Amino acid sequence: MGGLSLAHRQGTASAMTPLPGTNNVLKVTTERTRGKSVTLRLEGRLTAAWVDEFGRAVADAMREGDAVTLNLDGLSFADDRGVDVIRLAIGRGARVTGGSEFIGALIGQERQQ
């Protein structure tokens, strides 16, 4: 079973959209802080199936917060389109934390803790 789960802290809302016949699951948790910073915590696989949804989550976070951080600690895989959407977010000012050395190499970022 696959799906996308968007969880928002401070007013929790979540949705799951299954992708029949796949094991592509991406969970994006949005954490907002008082200083108008937003962290998007990714868990699972960022594949072409989830690029549009993730792109919307990034765009929403950038509209709502001054600083956007992508926490990639739980990201286990990103295909070409997933890498592209992360790079696009970085190009628009998002900061990246965590993640494996492999993911860091794919997106052209040194690993940060």
Number of C-alpha atoms within 10 A of each C-alpha: 11 16 20 24 19 23 19 15 13 10 7 10 10 14 11 14 12 15 14 10 8 10 13 20 21 26 24 25 20 21 17 18 11 7 9 13 16 23 23 25 21 22 20 20 22 27 20 18 18 18 19 14 16 24 16 11 17 25 14 12 23 20 11 14 17 13 16 26 23 22 21 21 17 17 20 16 17 21 14 12 16 23 21 16 21 23 18 15 20 17 10 13 14 22 15 25 19 18 20 18 13 15 20 18 11 17 20 11 15 15 16 13 8
